[in-house]
Amino acid sequence: MARPARLSDRRRPSGEQIELEVGDQRVVVVEVGGGLREYVAGGRAVLDGYGENQLCSSGRGQLLIPWPNRIMDGRYEFDGRIEQLALDEPERGNAIHGLVRWTAWVVAERYPDRVVLQHSLPPQPGFPFALDLRVEYALSGSGLTVRTEATNVGEETCPYGAGAHPYLAVDASRIDEVALQVPAGTVLEADERGIPVDVQRVEGTELDFRAPKRVGEQRLDHCFTDLERDDDGRARVRLGNGPTLWADETYEYLMVFTGDGLPDVERRSIAVEPMTCAPNAFRSGDGLIRLEPGEAHAGLWGITPAPR
């Protein structure tokens, strides 16, 4: 049963703090944005999170809905109608990471090891569609599972994409010595605005991380696709002896970001962002989901802590 947020919760930039615990694992989910603020297992940080009295920065742990990554110029055409979104990445002239990162989510179900949050996204300028959103965080002995679901409660077909922005922690002050494994056959080549302009095979290039490889001085802000999956249908990104992020078949793209240019996260952790569609999908259509009225879309991703 949901409970009203305490006054002290309202004073926190991330609102109410919802704690999940199983064994030596502890997760903190927040009201603002419905995202992940903290994940610790065996006394070690699994995520590079932020403090309960801090404003979330650099997208840490946020949900990216109804689109992940960027839309060039914030402008797109859908079913013959042109829409214009706010440019919240003004230095590059893009709309970025959706519309729910700073909105309040409501706790619908709460248990010691699981929580469900909901949010109703109303029609608005640039996205005149209505979505009911639901995210479930479930903690078990094998790690954290996140299930995100969107239902089109409007009367028109709407464009949709989903993603998340966790930064995986490493046992080092910098990521240079970390062995990274990304099971992807292709990578999207982006321009200076972060918009894909080409696609290339990773074979024979410095972006081939199909086998574990030291990050070194390489700067990563790349979207990988053509994902190789294990027998359970999940693609797994591994950080040496650190945590593993997995994503089911609804997530066809993985953004990998070493934080260069962002002082609070720069090269101290690696963002691995599962995405259902490519950057700029509202314009390119790459991976874009068309949600019919009454239709729902759900996907699973999760994190497995380092072996203890």
Secondary structure as GFF3:
##gff-version 3
##sequence-region A 1 308
A	DSSP	alpha_helix	7	11	.	.	.	ID=ss1
A	DSSP	beta_strand	17	22	.	.	.	ID=ss2
A	DSSP	beta_strand	25	30	.	.	.	ID=ss3
A	DSSP	beta_strand	36	41	.	.	.	ID=ss4
A	DSSP	beta_strand	44	45	.	.	.	ID=ss5
A	DSSP	beta_strand	62	64	.	.	.	ID=ss6
A	DSSP	beta_strand	70	72	.	.	.	ID=ss7
A	DSSP	beta_strand	75	78	.	.	.	ID=ss8
A	DSSP	beta_strand	81	84	.	.	.	ID=ss9
A	DSSP	beta_strand	94	96	.	.	.	ID=ss10
A	DSSP	beta_strand	106	111	.	.	.	ID=ss11
A	DSSP	beta_strand	114	121	.	.	.	ID=ss12
A	DSSP	beta_strand	131	140	.	.	.	ID=ss13
A	DSSP	beta_strand	143	152	.	.	.	ID=ss14
A	DSSP	beta_strand	158	160	.	.	.	ID=ss15
A	DSSP	beta_strand	163	165	.	.	.	ID=ss16
A	DSSP	beta_strand	167	169	.	.	.	ID=ss17
A	DSSP	beta_strand	179	181	.	.	.	ID=ss18
A	DSSP	beta_strand	184	190	.	.	.	ID=ss19
A	DSSP	beta_strand	196	201	.	.	.	ID=ss20
A	DSSP	beta_strand	213	214	.	.	.	ID=ss21
A	DSSP	beta_strand	221	227	.	.	.	ID=ss22
A	DSSP	beta_strand	235	239	.	.	.	ID=ss23
A	DSSP	beta_strand	244	247	.	.	.	ID=ss24
A	DSSP	beta_strand	253	257	.	.	.	ID=ss25
A	DSSP	beta_strand	269	275	.	.	.	ID=ss26
A	DSSP	alpha_helix	281	284	.	.	.	ID=ss27
A	DSSP	beta_strand	289	291	.	.	.	ID=ss28
A	DSSP	beta_strand	296	304	.	.	.	ID=ss29
###
